Amino acid sequence: MIDLSLFRKAAIFADLEPSHLDALCRAATVRPYAAGETILQEDEAGDLFFVIVSGEVKVFVDSEHGREVVLTHLKAGDFFGEMALFDNDTRSASVSALVSSELVVLRRQDFLAVLEDEFPIARRILSTLSARLRQANDMIESLVLLDVGGRLARYLLRLARDAGALQEDGWFAVSRPTHQVIANSIGASRETVTRLLRQFVNRGLIRMRSRMVWIRDEPRRSTPSGTRRVPEPPLPALKTVIPAPARGEPAARKKSTAPPAGSGGSGRRR
């Protein structure tokens, strides 16, 4: 039987009744995966649901030319594998461990039984699926409407928003993935990503040092009517790399960013 503390690490199980949590612990198993190990394979049959207890995984597909396209990275507390359980279809993407990871695994019948009895879990899953659909829509929009520079700028903005540490001066500091990982995520080559990052640094749009990158969000302040942007002297903005939509096209959701004062260092090629 699985230790209850493992389930408490995943937000999706946080609202379970004690009796149901106990039953879930008896039905689930915990599986360790080494870095680089394949967890799911695209197009294979699926009857397992996974929750990440520790570690990190990548979700990806392979093009007909053999190029890997990374759809997303998932970390502790995230889940995957639910689509094949809902529609009885094959896996839509492959998943592999980026680092040593520990996953809770549920079989289809146990997973569906939990959903029938625990609406809070069903609500969390629906909320996550909606967020992933929005992310997929953004990715499709980027591939159709943006050039490689625009896609890279949007990737960096999203990276700052999702994983960046906000500094006192309003800048986000975030660990930069390797150039190859970025390339796989935006549909470009590693050489193109290296060249564009160097251009962004030279233009003062971002700042890099080793594996860190700094991106500036719009300064904001709280007011009685809500949070609003604080006007500042104009600075180079990463958003300028993302072209405005043509007349009649919806504007993409994006944040304004600009580089910190001082010279920008150049990151090493990855």
Secondary structure, DSSP 8 states (H G I E B T S, - for coil): ---HHHHHTSGGGTT--HHHHHHHHHH-EEEEE-TT-EEE-TTSB--EEEEEEESEEEEEEE-TTS-EEEEEEEETT-EE-HHHHHH--B-SSEEEESSSEEEEEEEHHHHHHHHHH-HHHHHHHHHHHHHHHHHHHHHHHHHHH--HHHHHHHHHHHHHHHH-EE-TTSEEEEE---HHHHHHHHT--HHHHHHHHHHHHHTTS-EEETTEEEEE---EEEETTEEEE--------GGGGS----TTS-----------SS--------
